[in-house]
Amino acid sequence: MQLFPCPFCGLRNEREFHYMAEPGKFRPDTSSQISAEDWAAYLYDTRNEKGRVREIWMHQTCRELFVMERDSVTMNVLGSTSLRASAGEAAE
Amino acid sequence: MSGTRISKGGLIDRSTLLRFRFDGRDFTGHPGDTLASALLASGVRVMGRSFKYHRPRGVWGAWFDDPNAVFNVTLKGDELPNCPATTTPLVDGMEARAVNAWPNAESDIKGGLDLFHRWLGAGFYYKTFMWPDWHLFEPSIRKMAGLGAVDGKVIEGYVADQLHDHCDLLVAGGGAAGLAAARAAAEAGQAVVLVDDHATLGGGLYQGDEPVEGEEPRQWVATQEAAIRAAGGRILSSTTVYGIYDHGLAALAEDRGFARAPRLWRMRARRILMATGAMDRPITFADNDRPGVMSLQGAAEFLGRYGVLVGRKIAVLSNNSQSTPIVAHLRAAGAEVIEADPDEGTLRALDGKRLSGVQIGGRKIDCDTILASGGLTPTVHLWRHAGGKLDWSAEKAAFVPGAAPQGMVAAGAANGTFDLDPALAEARAAALGNAPETVATGYRIKPLWPQPGAKGRQWIDFQHDVTLKDVELAARENYVSVEHLKRYTTLGMAADQGKTSNMAGLAAMAAIQGRPIPEVGTTTFRPPFVPVPMELYHGTRRGQLVNPLKRLELEAQHRQAGGAMCEYGGWLRPGWYGPDQETAIRAEVLAARQAAGVFDGSPLGKIEVMGPDAAAFVNFIYYNTISTLRPGHIRYGFMLRENGLILDDGVVARLGPDRFLISCSSSHVASVELMLESWRQDGNDPDRIFVHDTTPHWATLTLTGPKAQQIVAALDTGVDLDDFPHMTLREGQFDGAPLRIARVSFTGDASYELSLRAGKAGALWQAIMAAGAPHDLRPVGVEALSVLRAEKGFIMVGKDTDGETMPHDLGFGVPRQKKKAAFVGDRALHSDTANAPDRRQLVGLTLPEGALPLATGAHIVTTGPKPRSIGFVTSSYFSPTLNRPIALALLEHGSERMGERVTLRHMGQTATATVSAPCALDPEGERLNA
């Protein structure tokens, strides 16, 4: 069992967490025409990288979503940021 | 002659006698003995039969490395299968039986199988039992194979404790290195936990019985233990570190005595120091599996710990320097020891009925016991569990720990440091995080590996009966990767997980192919290091604790009313009221249609969505348009996944301009809440929308039927019922608490859904029952409710929908065509799949009066010589209201087939029905306002 750092609650057991999504993936604006390929890419394409990855997780006990950076090979956790702070960084 | 107990020495208590039985004979031993040591001390040599050939076997090693002596053990009526004799502490009154042998290990009737060994090599089953069908032979082969038998009785109270703990430094192994490390770390202020699998610490110190830092081994061990405890360290003996997992998590199994489940410790350690020692490896020679051929280290352990001399006239075949102190110890204990270089010539164990000697080239040595040592192999399993690398040391002819996993360090023999003083220095330095001085090793070894082509039957894996010839066969058939070799020959796959056999096996493969050993490599090391019962993982997570039922506030009232409580979607709910299910359901349905029924709808989801952006958010979440819903009004709709499939259905009520109440299905509350929360935070401004699941805080009682309004009117709610149309919501009070009344209907009859603080539900129930008595009100269970809704063609998501259903399949196609704003799943509703003409659509199936109800799941098939399934029944009931069976189904081109007669098949039975609209009762909805 791994230990994940919730930005709000600190280090907690992995069983309290739920993987949610890949960050940086945006929903196409469906009020305009979206090609089947673009929609399929949005639905199904995941990077699933080896090594350093950024992922959105939910800490189920506090319900907060956050971005966690970790190594998918060594399972080392490199850090976590709240989704808001992460969105702020992305906007800058 | 075989083993004897010497008069002094060892860690046993000779003043107390323990009685036990083995294979029907009486024996005695002492506290401190294992089953194996007590039997050896009594002169027993044959303790088992091999897995495949039923060859007689004696113990090889003295601890977890022994592959041969496996017993079914009974104590006071409690029986455990597959107990390793070498690690099972002796208890007075034990009855042990060798597994895989009948009537006993000494004279096993299947012993004759060994004569056919020429035809029973690796892969023999796959090659032999192919024709006509493996399954023909499987039962009898399965019966022949396997080890212990389970008696089928449950041992009372066999429940594993599971503890969570943490420490700064976990020291795995309580030998010299482990003790020295634990003491150094504890005295430096670290929170230390020292774990050792023996009851008495000291590791291999008793083998040579030489002084340690000037003290007798027992005294030195006691000194270290006292110092560790004095410095605040903890010591767990009889406990095995059996696995290392991510982020410094170590799994520990603590032995709590025979027939008691071990205790699981999940120990989270900042650092782990591996001081697990090293194992002696066998030498591969002809008939090396004969009883009386043993590990040199094992014999030294039997002598040092249990005061057992394994033979009188002993030939020691050792290629390394660890034998020197052990030979001295054996001689001091009274054995005659002949040392020989195993590389001197071709080896063969000689025996008639008993081991009589060893042949070395042209020389024959008479002896009753052969102690073989092919060199020390560091016990690196935990290192590999954690992802550490191994390096090949040519000097030590062994794999030793290489690049370290994070937070882990190795010391002592486990690190390839076989000399005592350097091991102690290394352990103390490692404990404090310092690098030790490098000291030249005094350990000498002349590598000796299996020799391909050698004559005779040379055992590699004793427990699974894999010989050198099997490895050669695997190589010939191109199973040359060690992982393939393992699976083809089953080498290393037995309960001992190859502790003695893996090195010999991969060395044999290396020799056959002419490759260096490190290039061949090892197989993967996986937890558990020693066998542990499944119960260890199970613990108290049984029955209710696996997945606790959700309980209703009104459970007592339901039970009092005769409610049969059953599980529905994780909730314990009344299925029906009364002793007979069928009559109860019928009576409840008829009461709800003719007078009034009340049902407990508390599990129904009540998720509030609030905030300035709530309206736009809910409009985006729902398939249906919600933005036009006015406060006080309710709308039915679907939530989809982004792939267009239905996640849930239900009603949403607008409580105010910025406040919505989402009423999702009882069993979908968690998934809907998760979906809402995820969209709220990821894609929206979470400061402008708030999601709050209030389901457990509100209880809901729903009155339905022609008399429902009169009953609600009799309650003091302050709500005017006269101008209260269907699909609206009013707020009132009951007993001083806020009350919500929603006019929604899951039955098709006029219904009033009363929700209030859960604590007030009892009072409301009582008031409703009192007000309803003159109107023939009945409580309605979940089963009757399912019939009532099916009569109306109302679906249950997950029952009448599956993993392909989209809303337009259910007749809700308008938002798909008309809704302008974006919503979850919108684009997917226009995919080729969504537009396919042959989608399965919801229909009703009509059967004549007197027909039997269709089976749920029955397939609707095409007629003709090759029938094909075009749909299936999703719900089927007998309708007391209509006095005939009704059913819902998903059917290809369903909406175009109205009035068509279709054929159904189920379990060899055929039925016919007529396709109709899903709603079988009151299609105009007149009853809603009756």
Boltz contact constraints between the chains, C-beta under 6 A:
constraints:
  - contact:
      token1: [A, 1]
      token2: [B, 249]
      max_distance: 6.0
  - contact:
      token1: [A, 2]
      token2: [B, 246]
      max_distance: 6.0
  - contact:
      token1: [A, 2]
      token2: [B, 247]
      max_distance: 6.0
  - contact:
      token1: [A, 3]
      token2: [B, 247]
      max_distance: 6.0
  - contact:
      token1: [A, 20]
      token2: [B, 678]
      max_distance: 6.0
  - contact:
      token1: [A, 30]
      token2: [B, 822]
      max_distance: 6.0
  - contact:
      token1: [A, 30]
      token2: [B, 826]
      max_distance: 6.0
  - contact:
      token1: [A, 30]
      token2: [B, 827]
      max_distance: 6.0
  - contact:
      token1: [A, 31]
      token2: [B, 822]
      max_distance: 6.0
  - contact:
      token1: [A, 34]
      token2: [B, 827]
      max_distance: 6.0
  - contact:
      token1: [A, 39]
      token2: [B, 827]
      max_distance: 6.0
  - contact:
      token1: [A, 43]
      token2: [B, 642]
      max_distance: 6.0
  - contact:
      token1: [A, 43]
      token2: [B, 643]
      max_distance: 6.0
  - contact:
      token1: [A, 63]
      token2: [B, 677]
      max_distance: 6.0
  - contact:
      token1: [A, 65]
      token2: [B, 681]
      max_distance: 6.0
  - contact:
      token1: [A, 65]
      token2: [B, 682]
      max_distance: 6.0
  - contact:
      token1: [A, 75]
      token2: [B, 246]
      max_distance: 6.0
  - contact:
      token1: [A, 83]
      token2: [B, 681]
      max_distance: 6.0
